[in-house]
Amino acid sequence: MAKVKEKKLKFLFVSRWGEILDLAYSVLKEGNLVKMYIESKDEREIGDGFVPKVKKWTHYIDWADVIIFDYTGFGKVASELRASGKLVVGGTEYTDKLELDRNFGQSELKRLKVKILNYHEFEFIDDAIAYVDKFPNKYVVKPCGDMSEQKQLLFVGQEEDGGDVKRVLKAYQKTWGNDLGVFQLQKKVTGVEVAVSAYFNGNEFIKPINISFEHKKLFPKELGVSTGEMGTSMLWKDENAIFDTTLKKFEDKLAEENFVGHIDINSIVNGNGIYPLEFTSRFGYPQIQIQRAGITEPMGMMLYKLASGKKFKISTKKGFQIGVYIVVPPFPYNDIKTFELFSKDAVVIMKKAVKEGVHPMHLKMVNGEWLITGVSGVVAIVSGTGLTMREAQRLMYNRVSNVLVNYSYYRTDIGDRWTEDSDKLWAWNLL
């Protein structure tokens, strides 16, 4: 009896900066049809040679079986397409606002009776300095709205009287002035920073839950500027107390919104409680690439089931997944001249012809070779998996050693703090 050939699904990836390349490429390699659009002009070359690209994604709405948006800001159009009957993975205006408007995100947590840290929002730096004078303490400076993308502006105070925060704010006043916009001062607490996330199918959360630990500073041992992220370690769990206390409370609202996609909430936890910090209501980077290393079912079919509203359980590996960014100058800064001098069109060479666990980021492919493109200097994410964190870490760094990129750098301690962090979380009954 002849085997029935499965229908190829057609996926349209709509990307802000090309960060979704690895996912689009993996869906293509699974035998599906793929088209990818990149909004940013500076990143338009990303993915050339890897996946078919289009200049106007709206021309391919009818062509696509599933449309996937990779960032916040697409919520309105994603909701409109869903309402028209299209299968869409992407946010809503509500979930966009959860991430982009820190004040709104915190107010929604408060509305759902989730305990939050004290914070105050400011429009003028002088007012914030006066507040620290009146209430001296350790604070975190958090830009809001579009300025939240300027990761170098996030500052975590260390001085009990807030003196370092005041000095930083005065420096921002001289360099950014009114361009800094609205920002928060949030009371700093000590503990373990941990994120919980899950996929949502329009009706309910899909298990398992992803628990991740981000490493945000440029240099090992959390030194240097905050980059957004330099690497992450993670595991999957069917049940988790942090999830139940935070994201789970949003299930009814997300169902009301018909949200379909991935949502994450980052928290500080300690013996006194769980304190949510911020939402990521989209795919996280490098989170989705590292998740893909631990998901054992085809990503295209998983996304199709999610967009279709099906109830299912994601098939994942046991143990741990871990990943690290490989970057080149000018990362984490924007400097076109430096990028063109050191990094543009540089070749990514594999010492051994094995690319497993190496996830392309801002790359293009020419005659089978991977070349750096875009403007930011983000080359690739290298992942590893294992039954223990150490095993996953060893595999990841073995794979890193196989990648040769001129002038590249990466953190050498991703996953090192797992033992101490996990001990605390077990002690607090949070794992």
Long-range contacts (C-beta under 8 A, 24 or more apart in sequence): 6-31, 8-32, 8-33, 9-33, 9-65, 9-66, 9-300, 9-301, 9-304, 10-34, 10-35, 10-63, 10-64, 10-65, 10-66, 11-35, 11-64, 11-65, 11-66, 11-67, 11-68, 11-300, 11-303, 12-36, 12-37, 12-54, 12-57, 12-60, 12-61, 12-63, 12-64, 12-66, 12-67, 12-68, 13-37, 13-51, 13-68, 13-70, 14-39, 14-57, 14-67, 14-68, 14-69, 14-70, 14-74, 14-90, 15-39, 15-70, 15-71, 16-40, 16-70, 16-71, 16-73, 16-74, 17-43, 17-46, 17-71, 17-374, 17-376, 18-43, 18-46, 18-47, 18-361, 18-362, 18-374, 19-70, 19-71, 19-283, 19-285, 19-361, 20-68, 20-70, 20-283, 20-288, 21-46, 21-47, 21-50, 21-51, 21-360, 21-361, 21-363, 22-288, 22-289, 22-292, 22-359, 22-360, 22-361, 22-381, 23-68, 23-70, 23-283, 23-288, 23-289, 23-292, 23-299, 24-50, 24-51, 25-50, 25-51, 25-360, 26-292, 26-299, 26-300, 27-298, 27-299, 27-300, 27-303, 30-298, 30-299, 30-300, 30-301, 32-300, 35-60, 35-63, 35-64, 42-374, 42-375, 43-362, 43-373, 43-374, 43-375, 43-376, 45-364, 45-373, 45-374, 46-361, 46-362, 46-363, 46-364, 46-373, 46-374, 47-363, 47-364, 48-364, 48-365, 48-366, 48-373, 49-364, 49-365, 49-366, 50-360, 50-363, 50-364, 50-365, 61-86, 65-304, 66-303, 66-304, 66-307, 68-303, 69-261, 69-282, 70-282, 70-283, 71-282, 71-283, 72-96, 72-99, 72-100, 72-281, 72-282, 73-100, 79-257, 79-258, 82-202, 82-258, 82-260, 87-304, 87-307, 87-308, 88-260, 88-307, 89-260, 89-261, 89-303, 89-306, 89-307, 90-260, 90-261, 90-282, 91-259, 91-261, 91-281, 91-282, 92-257, 92-258, 92-259, 94-253, 94-257, 94-259, 95-254, 95-257, 95-259, 95-261, 95-263, 95-279, 95-281, 95-282, 96-281, 98-279, 98-281, 99-278, 99-279, 99-280, 99-281, 99-282, 100-144, 100-145, 100-146, 100-148, 101-144, 101-145, 102-142, 102-144, 102-148, 102-184, 102-278, 103-144, 103-182, 103-184, 105-278, 105-279, 106-276, 108-250, 108-253, 109-246, 109-276, 112-249, 112-250, 112-253, 113-249, 114-245, 114-246, 114-249, 114-276, 115-273, 115-274, 115-275, 116-275, 116-276, 117-186, 117-187, 117-189, 117-268, 117-275, 117-277, 118-186, 118-187, 119-184, 119-185, 119-186, 119-187, 120-184, 120-185, 121-182, 121-183, 121-184, 122-182, 122-183, 122-184, 122-185, 123-181, 123-182, 125-169, 125-170, 125-172, 125-173, 125-180, 126-173, 128-169, 128-183, 128-185, 129-166, 129-169, 129-170, 131-185, 132-162, 132-165, 132-166, 132-169, 132-185, 133-166, 136-160, 136-161, 136-162, 137-161, 137-162, 137-187, 137-188, 138-162, 138-165, 138-187, 138-188, 139-165, 139-185, 139-186, 139-187, 139-188, 140-184, 140-185, 140-186, 140-187, 140-188, 141-165, 141-168, 141-169, 141-172, 141-183, 141-184, 141-185, 142-183, 142-184, 142-185, 142-186, 142-278, 143-180, 143-181, 143-182, 143-183, 144-181, 144-182, 144-183, 144-184, 145-181, 145-182, 146-181, 147-179, 147-180, 147-181, 147-182, 147-183, 151-216, 151-225, 151-226, 151-227, 151-228, 151-332, 152-225, 152-226, 152-332, 152-333, 153-180, 153-183, 154-226, 156-188, 157-188, 186-277, 189-268, 189-270, 189-275, 190-268, 190-270, 191-268, 191-269, 191-270, 191-275, 191-424, 192-268, 192-269, 192-270, 192-421, 192-424, 192-425, 193-266, 193-267, 193-268, 193-277, 194-242, 194-266, 194-267, 194-269, 194-421, 194-425, 194-430, 195-264, 195-265, 195-266, 195-267, 195-280, 196-240, 196-242, 196-243, 196-246, 196-247, 196-264, 196-265, 196-267, 197-247, 197-262, 197-263, 197-264, 197-265, 197-280, 197-284, 197-287, 198-243, 198-247, 198-262, 198-263, 199-261, 199-262, 199-306, 199-314, 200-251, 200-254, 200-259, 200-260, 200-261, 200-262, 200-263, 200-306, 201-260, 201-305, 201-306, 201-307, 201-308, 201-309, 201-310, 201-311, 202-255, 202-258, 202-259, 202-260, 202-309, 203-255, 203-309, 203-311, 204-251, 204-255, 204-311, 205-247, 205-248, 205-251, 206-306, 206-311, 206-312, 206-313, 206-314, 207-238, 207-313, 207-314, 208-236, 208-237, 208-238, 208-313, 208-314, 208-316, 209-236, 209-237, 209-238, 209-239, 209-240, 209-243, 210-234, 210-235, 210-236, 210-264, 210-287, 210-291, 211-235, 211-236, 211-237, 211-240, 211-242, 211-243, 211-431, 212-264, 212-284, 212-287, 212-290, 213-417, 213-418, 213-421, 214-266, 215-411, 215-413, 215-414, 218-332, 218-411, 219-411, 220-411, 220-412, 220-413, 221-413, 225-332, 227-331, 227-332, 228-332, 229-284, 229-285, 229-286, 229-325, 230-324, 230-325, 230-410, 230-411, 230-414, 231-286, 231-322, 231-323, 231-324, 231-325, 231-410, 231-411, 231-414, 231-415, 232-286, 232-287, 232-290, 232-322, 232-323, 232-414, 233-320, 233-321, 233-322, 233-323, 233-389, 233-392, 233-393, 233-414, 233-415, 233-418, 234-287, 234-290, 234-291, 234-294, 234-320, 234-321, 234-322, 235-319, 235-320, 235-321, 236-294, 236-314, 236-316, 236-317, 237-431, 240-430, 240-431, 241-274, 241-429, 241-430, 242-267, 242-269, 242-274, 242-430, 245-274, 246-274, 246-276, 260-306, 260-307, 260-309, 261-306, 262-288, 269-425, 269-428, 269-430, 270-424, 270-428, 271-427, 271-428, 274-430, 285-381, 286-323, 286-325, 286-359, 286-381, 289-323, 289-359, 289-381, 289-383, 290-321, 290-322, 290-323, 290-381, 290-383, 291-321, 292-359, 292-383, 293-321, 293-323, 293-357, 293-359, 293-383, 293-384, 293-385, 294-321, 294-385, 317-385, 318-387, 319-385, 319-386, 319-387, 319-388, 319-391, 319-392, 320-385, 320-386, 320-387, 320-388, 320-389, 320-391, 320-392, 321-383, 321-384, 321-385, 321-392, 322-383, 322-384, 322-385, 322-389, 322-392, 322-393, 322-396, 322-414, 322-415, 323-359, 323-381, 323-382, 323-383, 323-384, 323-396, 323-414, 324-381, 324-382, 324-396, 324-397, 324-400, 324-410, 324-411, 324-414, 325-361, 325-378, 325-379, 325-380, 325-381, 325-410, 325-411, 326-379, 326-380, 326-381, 326-382, 326-400, 326-403, 326-405, 326-408, 326-409, 326-410, 327-377, 327-378, 327-379, 327-408, 327-409, 327-410, 328-372, 328-377, 328-379, 328-405, 328-406, 328-407, 328-408, 328-409, 329-377, 329-407, 330-376, 330-377, 331-376, 331-377, 331-378, 334-375, 334-376, 336-375, 339-375, 339-376, 339-377, 342-406, 342-407, 343-372, 343-377, 343-407, 344-372, 344-373, 345-371, 345-372, 345-373, 346-371, 346-372, 346-405, 346-406, 346-407, 347-371, 347-405, 348-372, 348-379, 348-380, 348-403, 348-404, 348-405, 349-403, 349-404, 349-405, 350-402, 350-403, 350-404, 351-401, 351-402, 351-403, 351-404, 352-402, 354-402, 356-399, 357-382, 357-383, 357-384, 357-395, 357-396, 357-399, 358-382, 358-399, 358-402, 358-403, 359-383, 372-405, 379-405, 379-408, 382-410, 389-415, 389-418, 389-419, 390-415
